[in-house]
């Protein structure tokens, strides 16, 4: 076997760790299962990437697993990680490619003593995601946002690492509902076994907040914290790093101070585009249209119009929906520049009505496109809206009574204790909530990114 040579690198990764992180990383060397939990931007993922890569240099296993909610997220968060990822640790010794049909980072060089090591990247969010790893064997497994993985995938991944020679598992997560299965069936269970001295192989747990990350300035920490409404579960979880159950009013600040979010008019010259969300009625639900204006790119989001068609499933005809929608759009044309009204994002579960609506709009010579809505995870949509509210970037025109009422009354389902679920029993206007969220769901990432850009411009 070739002698292990010192790797010559043109640039060194600028690692900088506080003592708490150093201690956790050192403990990873002797622990089979490692769990880093806590606030956003706390440095959890970088800890695991460094520990994973260090172990990868000497492990006797050839194939390893890296997972996130999607394969794209796995490659960005774990592979790249803003210059701190696996591909940068093994720079000039690795390449992206396919291994047996899987997305993989193929590593071979002085760091691994010229032995080939394969890291398979995969998504784990869907209930059938486990099929992508079934039948395979892995040595180590690094997973980011483990609580966003499907339970079936976690079970399968554990099975796929049983035969490993040097088995190691690295999980990171932001705090979740304290009764979530990831705690009751894994994390808390392992902690209890470790405390009792019955856990074999070594269990390493670390809890971190943003204040433990020495790489982030006090000014940036303050900016990140300012993007959250302190009354929400996301502030308590993402910033304080606490496991908090979801309960009570979802948009508490809006409900308690609605007038702060209501506007009489907007500057039409600042509108970049107008998007419409459509939620079709079914069973006891109503059909709702909500139009939102994106201001100066993604700097602000303003609800400018809404309409609800009374009548549940079987009570209104598709033709009624078509005529009501056409009237809704024509009313917008009279108030705003028609060219700005780009797309109507329709609930994709009713393709027959969507196709009929497309034909009706073409016949009425409307300019907008009818598209299947992008359904980001419901709680991601709620979290994004809460963040916009906290930053003073979300408003509702006073004529939008349906949206105002819906945002004021939405609550977490008190009967569901092991996950965060919005109450949907007919007592809250969830139809309007869905239509509103469909109007911006496709643009959550640029909307949130614009918040950081605004803060930077204010500081410069």
JOKA-V50474 format. One record per pair of residues at least 24 apart in sequence whose ideal C-beta (glycine too) atoms are under 10 Angstrom apart, sorted by the first residue. I is the first residue (numbers start at 1). J is the second residue. Records with the same first field share a line. If there is no record, write none. Layout:
BEGIN
I=J, J
END
This chain:
BEGIN
1=113, 114, 115
2=110, 113, 114, 115
3=110, 113, 114
4=57, 58, 110, 111, 112, 113, 114
5=109, 110, 111, 113, 114
6=110, 111
7=90, 91, 92, 93, 109, 110, 111
8=92, 110
9=91, 92, 93
10=91, 92
11=83, 88, 91
13=46, 49, 50, 53, 81, 83, 84, 85, 88, 89, 91
14=83, 84, 215
15=46, 50, 84, 215
16=43, 46, 213, 214, 215
17=43, 46, 47, 50, 212, 213, 214, 215
18=43, 208, 211, 212, 213, 214, 215
19=212, 214
20=47, 206, 207, 208, 209, 212, 213, 214
21=46, 47, 50, 206, 208, 212, 213, 214, 215
22=47
23=204, 206
24=48, 51, 204, 205, 206, 207, 208, 212
25=50, 51, 54, 204, 206
26=51, 204
27=51, 202, 203, 204, 205, 206
28=52, 54, 55, 168, 170, 202, 204, 206
29=54, 55, 168, 202, 204
30=201, 202, 204
31=168, 169, 170, 194, 199, 201, 202, 203, 204, 205
32=140, 161, 164, 166, 167, 168, 169, 190, 199, 200, 201, 202, 203, 204
33=141, 158, 167, 168, 169, 170, 171, 186, 187, 190, 194, 199, 201, 202, 203, 204, 205
34=142, 168, 169, 170, 171, 172, 202, 203, 204, 205, 206
35=146, 169, 170, 171, 172, 173, 182, 186, 187, 190, 191, 203, 204, 205, 206, 207
36=144, 146, 170, 171, 172, 173, 204, 205, 206, 207, 208
37=146, 147, 171, 172, 173, 174, 175, 176, 182, 183, 187, 205, 206, 207, 208, 241, 243
38=172, 173, 174, 175, 206, 207, 208, 209, 210, 212, 213, 237, 238, 240, 241, 242
39=174, 175, 207, 208, 209, 210, 211, 212, 213, 224, 225, 235, 236, 237, 238, 239, 240, 241, 242
40=174, 209, 210, 213, 224, 225, 227, 228, 234, 237, 238, 239, 241
41=208, 209, 210, 212, 213, 215, 216, 220, 221, 224, 238, 239
42=172, 174, 206, 207, 208, 209, 210, 211, 212, 213, 216, 238, 239, 241
43=84, 172, 208, 209, 210, 212, 213, 214, 215, 216
44=144, 145, 170, 171, 172, 173, 174, 206, 207, 208, 212, 213
45=77, 78, 81, 82, 84, 85, 142, 144, 145, 170, 172
46=81, 82, 84, 85, 172, 213, 215
47=170, 172, 206, 208
48=78, 81, 142, 143, 144, 169, 170, 171, 172, 206
49=77, 78, 79, 81, 84, 85, 86, 88, 89, 142, 144, 170, 172
50=84, 86, 89
51=140, 142, 168, 170, 204
52=78, 86, 89, 119, 140, 141, 142, 168, 169, 170
53=85, 86, 87, 88, 89, 90, 107, 111, 119, 142
54=89, 111
55=139, 140, 142, 166, 168, 170
56=86, 89, 90, 107, 111, 112, 117, 119, 139, 140, 142, 166, 168
57=89, 90, 107, 109, 110, 111, 112, 113, 115, 117
58=111, 112, 113, 115, 166
59=112, 115, 117, 139, 140, 164, 165, 166, 167, 168
60=115, 139, 164, 165, 166
61=117, 118, 137, 138, 139, 140, 161, 163, 164, 165, 166, 167, 168
62=115, 116, 117, 118, 137, 138, 139, 165
63=99, 100, 102, 104, 116, 117, 118, 119, 120, 136, 137, 138, 139, 140, 160, 164
64=104, 105, 107, 117, 118, 119, 120, 138, 139, 140, 141, 142, 161, 164, 166, 168
65=102, 118, 119, 120, 121, 122, 124, 133, 136, 137, 138, 139, 140, 141, 142, 143, 157, 160, 161, 169
66=103, 104, 105, 119, 120, 121, 122, 138, 140, 141, 142, 143, 144, 170
67=120, 121, 122, 123, 124, 125, 129, 132, 133, 141, 142, 143, 144, 145, 146, 149, 153, 154, 157, 171
68=121, 122, 123, 124, 125, 142, 143, 144, 145, 146, 148, 149
69=123, 124, 125, 126, 129, 143, 144, 145, 146, 147, 148, 149, 150, 377
70=121, 122, 123, 124, 125, 126, 129, 148
71=102, 103, 120, 121, 122, 123, 124, 125, 129, 132
72=103, 121, 123
73=121, 123, 124, 125, 144, 145, 148
74=103, 119, 120, 121, 122, 123, 124, 142, 143, 144, 145
75=103, 105, 121, 122, 123
76=121, 144
77=144, 145, 172
78=105, 119, 121, 142, 143, 144, 170, 172
79=103, 105, 119, 121
81=144
84=215
86=119, 121, 142
87=119
90=117, 119
93=117
94=119
96=121
100=136
101=132
102=132, 133, 136
103=132
122=153, 157
123=149, 150, 153
124=148, 149, 150, 152, 153, 154, 156, 157
125=149, 150, 153, 377
126=150, 152, 153
127=151, 152, 153
128=152, 153
129=153, 154, 156, 157
130=154, 155, 156, 157, 159, 160
131=156
132=156
133=157, 159, 160, 161
134=159, 160
135=160
136=160, 161
137=161, 162, 163, 164
138=162, 163, 164, 167, 169
139=163, 164, 165, 166, 167, 168
140=164, 166, 167, 168, 169, 170
141=167, 168, 169, 170, 171
142=168, 169, 170, 171, 172
143=169, 170, 171, 172, 173
144=170, 171, 172, 173
145=171, 172, 173, 174, 176
146=170, 171, 172, 173, 176, 182, 186, 187
147=171, 172, 173, 174, 175, 176, 177, 180, 181, 182, 183, 186, 187, 419
148=173, 174, 176, 182, 377, 380
149=173, 182
151=180, 181, 182, 185, 186
154=181, 182, 185, 186
155=185, 186
158=186
167=201
168=201, 202
169=201
170=204
171=205
172=206, 208
174=234, 237, 238, 239, 241, 243
175=207, 233, 236, 237, 238, 240, 241, 242, 243, 244
176=233, 237, 243, 244, 245, 246, 418, 419, 420
177=233, 237, 243, 244, 245, 246, 412, 416, 417, 418, 419, 420, 421
178=242, 243, 244, 245, 417, 418
179=243, 245, 416, 417, 418, 419
180=243, 245, 417, 418, 419, 420
181=418, 419
183=243, 418
184=418
188=243
207=241, 242, 243
208=241
209=238, 239, 240, 241, 242
210=238, 239, 240, 241
211=239, 241
212=241
219=455, 459
220=452, 455, 456, 459
222=455
223=451, 452, 454, 455, 456, 458, 459
224=451, 452, 455
225=390
226=390, 391, 392, 451, 455
227=386, 387, 388, 390, 391, 393, 448, 451, 452, 455
228=383, 386, 387, 389, 390, 391
229=253, 254, 386, 387, 388, 389, 390, 391
230=390
231=255, 256, 386, 390
232=382, 383, 386, 387, 389, 390
233=379, 382, 383, 386, 412, 420
234=379, 382, 383, 384, 386, 387, 390, 420
235=386, 387, 390
237=383, 420
238=383, 387
244=420
245=412, 414, 416, 417, 418, 419, 420
246=379, 382, 411, 412, 413, 414, 416, 417, 419, 420, 421, 422
247=411, 412, 413, 414, 417, 420
248=411, 412, 414
249=407, 408, 409, 410, 411, 412
250=379, 382, 385, 386, 407, 408, 409, 410, 411, 412, 420, 422, 423, 428, 433
251=382, 385, 386, 389, 394, 406, 407, 408, 409, 410, 411, 433
252=386, 408, 411
253=386, 389, 390
254=385, 386, 389, 394, 396, 404, 407, 408, 410
255=407, 408, 409, 410, 411
256=408
258=396, 404, 405, 407, 408
259=398
260=389, 392, 395
261=302, 303, 389, 392, 394, 395, 396, 403, 404, 407, 408
262=303, 395, 396, 397, 398, 399, 400, 404
263=302, 303, 304, 395, 396, 397, 398
264=397, 398, 399
265=304, 397, 398
266=293, 295, 300, 302, 304, 336, 395, 397
267=295, 296, 302
268=293, 295, 304, 335, 336, 337, 340
269=295, 296, 337
270=294, 295, 296, 297, 299, 300, 302
271=295, 296, 300, 302, 304, 336, 337, 340, 341
272=296, 297, 298, 299, 300, 340, 342
273=297, 298, 339, 340, 341, 342, 343, 443
274=302, 304, 305, 329, 332, 335, 336, 337, 338, 339, 340, 341, 342, 343, 344, 368, 439
275=301, 340, 341, 342, 343, 344, 345, 368, 371, 438, 439, 440, 441, 442, 443
276=304, 305, 306, 325, 328, 329, 332, 341, 342, 343, 344, 345, 346, 368, 370, 435, 438, 439
277=303, 306, 343, 344, 345, 346, 347, 373, 432, 433, 434, 435, 436, 437, 438, 439, 440, 441
278=321, 325, 328, 344, 345, 346, 347, 350, 353, 354, 357, 370, 371, 373, 434, 435, 438, 439
279=308, 345, 346, 347, 349, 350, 373, 430, 431, 432, 433, 434, 435, 436, 437, 438
280=309, 313, 316, 318, 321, 346, 347, 348, 349, 350, 353, 354, 357, 431, 434, 435
281=308, 309, 310, 311, 312, 313, 314, 315, 316, 321, 347, 350, 353, 431
282=312, 313, 314, 347, 349, 350, 431
283=312, 313, 314, 426
284=312, 313, 315, 425, 426, 431
285=311, 312, 313, 424, 426, 429, 430, 431, 434
286=310, 311, 312, 315, 316, 402, 429, 430, 431, 432, 435
287=311, 312, 316, 320, 321, 324, 325, 347, 350, 353, 431, 435
288=347, 402, 403, 406, 429, 430, 431, 432, 433, 434, 435, 436, 438
289=321, 324, 325, 327, 328, 329, 332, 344, 346, 402, 432, 435, 439
290=328, 345, 400, 402, 403, 406, 431, 432, 433, 434, 435, 436, 437, 438, 439, 440
291=328, 329, 331, 332, 335, 336, 341, 344, 397, 400, 435, 436, 439
292=394, 396, 400, 403, 435, 436, 437, 438, 439, 440, 443
293=332, 336, 340, 341, 395, 397, 439
294=340, 342, 439, 440, 443, 446, 447, 450
295=393, 395
296=450, 454
297=446, 447, 450, 453
298=388, 393, 440, 443, 444, 445, 446, 447, 448, 449, 450, 451, 453, 454
299=391, 393, 447, 450, 451, 453, 454, 457
300=388, 391, 392, 393, 394, 395, 447, 450, 454
301=384, 385, 388, 389, 393, 394, 395, 396, 436, 439, 440, 443, 447, 450
302=393, 394, 395, 396, 397, 400
303=394, 395, 396, 397, 399, 400, 402, 403, 404, 407, 432, 436, 439, 440
304=332, 335, 336, 395, 396, 397, 399, 400, 403
305=329, 331, 332, 335, 336, 397, 399, 400, 402, 403
306=396, 397, 399, 400, 401, 402, 403, 404, 405, 406, 432, 435, 436, 439
307=331, 400, 402, 432, 435
308=401, 402, 403, 405, 406, 429, 431, 432, 435
309=431
312=426
318=350, 352, 353, 355, 356, 357, 360
319=356, 360
321=350, 353, 356, 357, 360
322=353, 356, 357, 358, 359, 360, 361, 363, 364
323=360, 364
325=357, 360, 361, 364, 366, 370
326=357, 360, 361, 363, 364, 365, 366
327=364
329=361, 364, 366, 367, 368
330=364, 366
332=366, 368
333=366, 367, 368
338=366, 367, 368
339=367, 368
340=367, 368
341=366, 367, 368, 369
342=367, 368, 369, 371
343=368, 369, 370, 371, 373, 439, 442
344=368, 369, 370, 371, 373, 438, 439
345=369, 370, 371, 372, 373, 374, 375, 435, 437, 438, 439, 440, 441, 442
346=370, 371, 372, 373, 435, 438
347=372, 373, 375, 431, 434, 435, 438
348=372, 373, 374, 375, 438
349=373, 375
371=442
372=438
373=434, 435, 437, 438, 439, 441, 442
374=438, 440, 441, 442, 443, 444
375=434, 437, 438, 441, 442
376=437, 438, 440, 441, 442, 443, 444, 445
377=441, 444
378=420, 421, 422, 424, 430, 433, 434, 437, 441
379=419, 420, 421, 422
380=437, 441, 444, 445, 448
381=422, 433, 434, 436, 437, 438, 440, 441, 444
382=410, 412, 420, 422, 433, 437
383=420, 444, 448
384=437, 440, 441, 443, 444, 445, 447, 448
385=433, 436, 437, 440, 444, 447
387=444, 447, 448, 451
388=440, 444, 447, 448, 450, 451
390=451
391=448, 450, 451, 454, 455
392=454
393=447, 448, 450, 451, 454
394=440, 447
396=436
400=432, 436
401=432
402=429, 431, 432, 433, 435, 436
403=429, 432, 433, 435, 436
404=432
405=429, 432
406=430, 431, 432, 433, 434, 435, 436
407=432, 433, 436
409=433
END
